[in-house]
């Protein structure tokens, strides 16, 4: 259980843990994701905060400052925060945190702080701290050197030379929990709101702020507050945690119970003569294939011996590969003759064998009602034989054509003239399985409503316009061929995987992309390389091409740091011909949530790149299974980048190897083994 005073459900007007405008030393629960929207006077803040580890948290803020500039009027600002809890609260000592606001950006909210928070009883919390920058702007009591002025240029640069320098001022506050729903908050603020006062959009009459926090539900809080003795405002906080699904899990149909074998005294039942009759094997293969198909699992191959069954299965339904393995094992206890003791189950994706799980049938019978970890300790997980499944091996000849008609939503964020753009429509997609590892696929989209096309010329760019013309593609490509490709996947050798994709790869580029990945089944390290020749598509997104072409590619390293954290480094050439690297850090949870961030630096100067100076962003993937409680391998994916520019732009091609190979390897099986019996 967490210590008293270490956890918070209170977020400031800036969307970070705290009181009203001032921070506290509290932290959110590990992995908590909070969306905050605040409105105070003519200003508004939207913030996404994530508790990265129990001590470390990060935030991305998008703010509207009304009438901030006499020429441009309203100003839209993007900024990042980071904070670290140095000390947890104990019986006699407070929690202590250190934080930096707006450490990369324009510096409008730039500030640093050291803060302590102590609980007194179960209802009262007291906070005190020292702030620099904006948090040192009201009645400073001292200084640590001189804070240099900040010239942010094109934005997106780190203002490290300002950190904890210049005037510093104290701040303090209290919160009192009246009951389970209502909390009262008051604070003495060290922020003079100097920029807003100078612009004439706010007044600063008092350093005292007051607020009422009402908990609508454990996930939703509403706050009303009074700032500066002058301004009334409100915010809403929506809190989610990947560890706590919003839908009840287990809505899927219950699996078959394990079928025990007859007593060994029944020698006839345990005989091996059945193997001599080919019709027995045909019947078993059909029974297993039909039963697996009802579970959303496709049987690829099945080979039988008197004491051993080896099969390859394609899990098309369950996010947890262990759940697919467990359901397959249950079905085998019903279909296999008693003499078959060993089950060898290989996971296949895109026709490519990934991992092989070997288990004893007697363990399955004995441990059905034991914890899943007991079964895990009795199986072996190894690399699958490095060869793609062949047509001649297929146990079932089901329809190879699949199609879907579904709504789609396209989003564009942070354009200076229109902070949020959207497009809604219908997408018709289909695929045909030429062979188990060769696919034809395509999709056609038709916009119904949206404003992505309102800026067809895009932002000015000193580079080839490989991404800044997205508005023109939306304006002229309706309907559009989103992609139309042929892909082949392979296993060229031990621990090796390959992909070749040719066609209209994405909405802006077509050509050929080839990739190879080295990934041992139980290794923390993986290495890959991708090379592509692509040509820019016509704006109508039909079959024509423009004159611009480029060779692009990267070498990549992937490393599993444990606890769900994965790092990725890509080094190579990007779509605009620039050279550089992308560093990504993602945290993946056992239930499929993935949250991470990336930064790309290339040989393009900040001036040539344009606003933002370089590419960076936050990635979020929410699995449908977590949201709806029913089995699914699908997910809703979103990328929040500071601004889409041409520098550091990478080809968007489906089926990149690491994204799905890693899902079928040992770590994914081990981390989600708890669903083996589900």
N, C-alpha and C positions, 0 to 999 in steps of 0.2 A: 504494500500500500504506500502511496506517495506521502511524503512528510507534509504536515500542516503548513500551509503558506507557500508551498513550492508551485502549485498549479493555479491557473487563473482561467476565468471565462470572460474577463474584462479586457476590452480592446479600446485603444485611443481613437481620436478622430483621424489619426494617420494610419490606423489599421494594424498597430503593433500592440503587444501586451502592455497594459498600463492603466492609468486612471482616466483622464479626460484628454488633455494634450500632453501630459507628462508621462514618462515611462515609469514602470516599477521593475523590481528585480524578479518578479514572478515569471514563470514560463508556462506555455501551454503543455498539454499532455503530449508525450512523444508521438510524432507522426500527425498531429492535428493540422488540418488545413482550414484556414479561416478566410472567408470573403467578407470584406467590410466596405460599406458605402456610407460616406459621411457628407452632410450638407450643412454648412454654417455660413450664414450671410449669402453672398453671391458665389462662394467657393464650394468646390466639391472634390472629394477624394475617393478613389476606388483602389482597394489594396488587396493583394493576395499574399497571405503569410503562411509559412510552413515551418513546423517544428522539426528540423532536420534530424536532430538527435535530442536526447533528453536535455542537453545543455545549450545546443546551438540552434538558432532560428534565423530565417531570412525572409525578406519581404520585397515585393515589387509593387510600386505605387504609380497610379496614373491620376494626375490632379488637374483640375480646371481652376485657374485663378482669373476671375472676371476682371476685365478692364485693367489688366496688369500693365500694359504698354500703351502709350498714347497713340502709336501708329497701328500696331497689330491688334490691339484690343485684348480679347480673351487670350490667355496663354495656356497651352496644354503641356504639362511637364511630366516626364518619366524619371523615376528614381528608384534606387535599390537601398535597402537597409540590411544590416547584419548585427546580431547581438549574441553574447555568450554569457551564460550564468557561471560565474567563477566559483561561488560557494552556494551550497544548498542550505536552506534554513535548518537550524537545529534548536534544541531546547533553549539555549542561551544566546545564540548568535543569529543574526538575520541572513537572509539570502542576499547575495551580491551579484550584480550583473554589470557588464560593460557593453556599450553599444555604439554603433556609428550609423547615423541617418544620412541618406543621400550621398553615399561614398563614391558613387559613379554616376555622373550626370551633370546637370547645370549648376548644382550647388544651391538652389533656392531654399531647400530644406536642410542644408548641410549643418550637422551638429554631432557632437559626441557627448557621452555621459558615463558616469559611474553612479550606480544607484543601489540602495539597500532597502529591503522590505522585511518587516517582522510582524508576525501574527500575535495578537494579544487576545487569548481566548479563541473561541470558534467563529466570532463575528467581526472582530475589528482587526484591520490591517493598517500599519503605519509605514509610510515611505519617506525617504529623504535622499537627496542626491546632489551632485554637482554637474553642471552642463557647460559646454563650450559651443561656439558658433551661435546658431539661433537660440540654443538653450542657455547661452551666456549673455544674452542681449539685454536683459532687464536687471538693473541694479547689480552689476558685477561686483564681486568682493576682492578680486585679484586678477592676475594674468600670468600665463606661462609663456613668456616671450610674445612675439608679435605674430598675429595671424595674417599671412600674406593674402592679398586679394586673389580671387579665383577667376581666371579667364578660361571659361569652359570651351571656347572655340566652337566646334561642331557638336559638342556634347559627347558623352560616353567615355570620358577619360576619368581616371582615378585621382581624387584630390588629396592624396596622402600627405602632401606638404602642409595641409591645414590641420591635420588630426591632433586634437588635444592641445591646440595652440591658441593664444590670444586670451581675451577676457573669459573668465568663468564666473558663474553665478549659481546660487543655491536654489533648489526647488524642493517641495515637500507636498505631502498629501495623505489623506485617510480615506478608507472605505469602510462602510458599516453595513453588514448584511442583516436587514430587518427581518426577513424570512426567506423561505426557499425561492421566492420569486423576485423579491425587491431588494436592491442594494443602493445605498446613498453614497455619493462620492464628492469630495471637495479637495481642492489643491491650490497651492501657491505656485504660480507659473513663472519660470525664468525666461520665457519667450516674449519679447516685446512686440512681435509681429511688425517689425520695422519696415519691411518691404511693402506689406499691405497698407500700413498707415501712410507711408510715403506716396503710395499710388492712390490714396483717397478712397479705398474700398472697405476699410475697417477703421475703427477707433480703438484705442487702448486706454481705458479709463481705470482699470483695476487689474492687479495680478491674480485675483482670486476667481477661480472657476468652480462651477457647481454642476452636478449631474445626477440623474436618476436612471438606474439600469434595471430593466424589467425582463425577466426570463420568460419568453413565450413558451419555449420548450427547451430541452437540453441542447438542441442544435441552433436555436434562434434567440438572439437577444436584441432588444430595442433600447436605445439610450436617447434621452433628451438632456441638453446641457445649455449652460449660460456662460459665455466666454467674455473675458476682458471688461466686464461691467457694461457690455454694449451689444453683444451678438448672441442670438438664440440659434441653436442648431439641433440636429438629430443624426443618429446613425443606426444602421442595422448590421448585425453581425450574424453570419451563417457559418456554423462550425461543422466540419466533417472529419471523420477519422477513418482511414483505410482499414484499421483493425476492427471497426464496428460497422458491419453492413447495414444499410438502411432498409433492406428487405429481408424477410425471414428466409434463411437458407434451407435447403432440403425440400424444395417444392417439386423436385423431380420425382419420377416414379421410383419406388423402392426397388433395389436390385433383387435378383433371384437369391434365395437362401442357398448356402452351400449344401450340396447333396452328398451325404456320407456314402461311402462304399459299403457293400455287404460284408459280413464277417468273412475272414480268411478261411474259415472252415468250409465255406462254399467254394470248393475247388473249381467247379465248372464255371462259376461267374468270373473267377480270377484267371481263367485260362487265356492263352494267347493265340488260340486258333483263329480268332476273328480276323487277324491280319491277312490270312491266306485268301479271303474272299474280297475281291475288289469292290463289290457293291457295298460292303460295310464302310470302307473308307469314303466312298462317294456320299453315302447317307450321312456320315458324321460331318463331312465338309459342308454339306447343305444345311444341316441342323445348326452348326456353329455359325455359319454365315448369316442365316436368317435371324438367329437370336441376337447376334451382334448388331445387325442392321437396325433392329428395333431399339437398340440402346444408343444409336447414333454413332456406331463404330463400324468401319468398313473392313471386312476380312480381305487381305491381299493374297496371302499364301498360307497353306497348311500342309505340313509334312508329318506323317505318322510313323511311329515305330511301336514295337510291342510294349515298351515302357516309357516312351518319350513322345511328346507332341511339341512341334516347333511351328509357330505361326507368326505372321507379320500382320499388324493391324494399323489402320489409319484412324486416329482419334479426331473426329470432326465435331464433337459436341462439348467435351468437358475441358474447362480451363486447366484443371489439375490432371496431368498425365497419369498420376498414380490412381486417380479415380477410374480412368479408362482401363488401366491394368487390372485393378481389383474387380471390375465388372466382367472383364474378359475371363479372369481366373474362375469366378463363380460359374459362368456359363460352361466352362470346360469341365467342371465337376459333374455337370448334368450330361454332357455329350460324350465324354471319353469312357471307354471300357475300364473296368477296375484295374487292369494291369498297368495302365498308363500312370506312372508316378511323378514324372518330371514334366513341368510346363516351361517352355522357353518362349517368351513373348517379346517380340521386337516391335518397337514403335517406329512407324513410318510417317513421313510428311513429305509432300510433293514427290512421292515415289521413292524417297531416299530413306534407307534404314538409318536410324539414329542411335538408339540404345537398346540393348537386349537385357531383359530381366528374367532370371532363372529362379524357379522356386519348386519346392516339393509339395505335392498334393496333400500328403499327410499333415504338413504344417498348416495348410489352408483349412483342412477339416478340424484340426485341433485348436486353432487360434481364432476362429471366426468371431468369437465374442470377447476376445482379449484386446487390449489397446493396440493400435496400428503399429506402434514402435516395436512390439514383439515380433510382428511379421517382418518388419523392415530388417531386423537383425538376422533374419534367416534367409534373405534373398541375396542374390549377387546381381550387380548392375555393371555391364561391360559394354564396350564399343560393339556396335553391330557390324556384321560382315560388310566391307566396303564395296557394295555393288548395288546398283539401282534395281528395283523390281522390274521384271520383264512381263510383257503381255502374256507370254506362254505360261507364266506361273500363276496368273490370276485365278483365284478360287471361284470368283463370281464375275459375271459379265453384266453388271448393272449398267444403267444408263450413264453415259459419260458426259452428258450435257446438263449443265445447271444454269439457271437464270434467275434474276430477281428484278423487281420493279419497286423502288423505294424512294422516299423523299430524301433530299440532301440539303445541307446548309453550308454555305461558304462564308467565311468571316475574314475581315481585314481590320486590323487594329492600328491605332495611333497615327493615322494620317493627320498632319497638322491642320488640314482644312476640314476634316471629318473624322473624329476620333474612332468611330465604329462604323464600318460598312458591312452589309450582309447581303446574301443572295439565297433565295429559297427556290427549290424546284424539284423536278423528278429525275431520277437516274435509272436507266435500263442497263443492266449489266449481265454478262453471260460468260461462260467458259466451257471449253470442250477438251476432254482428256484424250489426246491422241495416243498416248501411252501413259503408264503410271507416273512417269517423270517428265512428260512433255505436254504442255498446255497451250491452247489458244484462248485468249481472253480479250474482252473489250467492254467498253461502256459508252453510252450516249447520254448526255445531260440536256435538259431543257429548263431554262429559267422561267419561273412563274412570277416572282416579284423580287426586287432587290435594288440596291444602289451601288454595287461594285463597279458598274460601268460608268458612273457619273464623272470620273476623272480619267478619260481614255488616254490622255497624253502622259500621265504619270509625272513623277518628280524629275527635274533636270538631273542628268547623270553625265559624269565625265568618262564613264566606262560603257562598253557595249550594253545596250538595254536588255539584259537577260531576265530581269524580274520587275523592273520599274514600269514595264508596259502591261502589267497584269490587268489594269482597267480596260485597256484596248482589247485584250483577248476576251474579257467578259462582255464588252460592248458588241464586238463583231462575231463572237463565237456562240451563237444561240439559234438553233441547237448546235452542240459541239460533240466531237468525238474525244472524250476525255482521255482514253487510251485504247490502243489496239495492238496487241503484242503476241508474239510466240516466245515461250520460255522453255528451256531445257535445264534440268537439274541433274547432277551426277556425283559419283563418288570415285574420283580418279585414283585414290589410294588410301592407305590407312590414315585415319584422322583428318582426311581431306574431303572437302565438299566444293562443288562448283556450280556456277549458274551462267547461262548465256540468255540474254533477252534481246529481241530485235523487234522493231516496229515503232509505232507512235508511243513513246515511253511515258509521256506526261502531256499536260495541256500546252506547253510551250516548246518542247523538243522531241525529236524522234531520231532514231539511229540504232546503234547496237551497244550493249553494255555487257561486259564479261567480268566475272568475279570468281575468286578462289579463296577458301577459308581453311586454315589449319586449326582444328579444335578437338583435342582429346576429350573423351567423354567425362573424365573426372578432373580436368585441369582448370585452374583458376585463370590461366592465360590462354588467349586465342590471338592469332595473327591472320590478317587478310589483306587482299589487294583487289582493286577494281580498276578497270580501264574502259573508257567509253569514247566512241566517236559519235557526235550528235550534231544535228542541224536544226536551226530554228524553224518552227512551224509557222504557216500563215496564220494571220489573226483570226480567220474564221474557224480555225481548228478542225478543218476537214482534211483533205489529202495533200495539199500543197505545202511547199517549203520556201523559205526565204534564203538569201545568199549566205547568211552568217552560219559558220560551222566551227566547231572547236573539238579538240581532243582533251578530255578531262579524266582525272583518275586520282586515286588515293591509295596509299598503304596505311593499314589500320592495325592498332593494337587494342585489345580488350582485356580488362583485368577485373576479376571478382575479388573485392576487398572483404567480403563477408558481411553479414547482417543486412543483406539485400543491396549493398552499395556496389555499383559497377562503374568503372572508368573506361573511357574510350578516347583514343587519340588518333585522328585522321590527318595525314600529311600529304599534300599533293597540289594538283591544279584544279581550279574552279571554273565555272561556266564562262566567266568574263575573261578568262585567260590569266587571272591572277594566281599567284602561288602562295601557300601558307598552310595553316594548321587549324584544326578544330578540336577543342578539348571539351568533353562532355562528362558529367557526373550524374548518374541516375540512382534512385533508390526504388527497388521493386519489392513489393510486399507479397506474402504468400498467397493472398487472394486475388492478385493480378493488378492491383494499383501500381502505377509507376509515376514518379515525380522526379524531375531533374532539371538541369540547366546546362547550357553550353555557351561557349565563347569562341569566335573565329577571328583570327588575325592573319592578314595577308600582306603582300607587299604594296597594297593600295594605301596611299596616304589618307589621313583623316579628311583632308580637303577634297580629294577626288572621291572618297567614299560618300561624303555628304553627311547629313544630319545623323548623329549617333556615332560617328567616327569608325565603328567596326560593328560586325554582326554579333548579336548575343540574344539570348532568350531563355524562356522557361517552357518545359514540356510537361504535359499532363495527360495521362491515360487512365480512364476509369472503365473497368470491365463491366459488361452488361450483367454478368453473373452476380456481381456484388450489388448492383443497383436493383435488379429485378428478382433475384433469388432463384432463378432457373438456370440450368446449365447452358453455357455459351462460351465460345472462344472469341467472341467479338468484343470490341471495346470502343469507347468514344475517345478520340484523340484530339488534342488541341496544342498548338504552339503559340506562345505569346512572345513575340520578338519586339524589340524596341521600335524597329521600323524596317520594313522590307526594302533592301537596297540591292544593287548589282554586285558589289564586292562580297566575296565569300559565299556566293550562291552556289549551291550544290544540286546536282541532278536528282530529281525525285522519281525513283523507279521502285515498283513493287517487288517484293520477294527477296530483298537483300538477305544474305545467308545467315548472319549472326542472329537476326531478329527471330528466326524460327528454329534454327539448329539448337541454340542454347536452351530453348523451351523443352526440347526432348532429351536433354542430357542429365547426368547424374544429379547436379545441384537442384534442378527443378523438380526431379522426382523425389529427392530427399526432403526438400523444404515443404513439399505439399503432400507428403506421404500420409498425413493425418486423414485424408479423404479416401484412403485405399478401400475401406469397408463401406463407403457411402454409396 
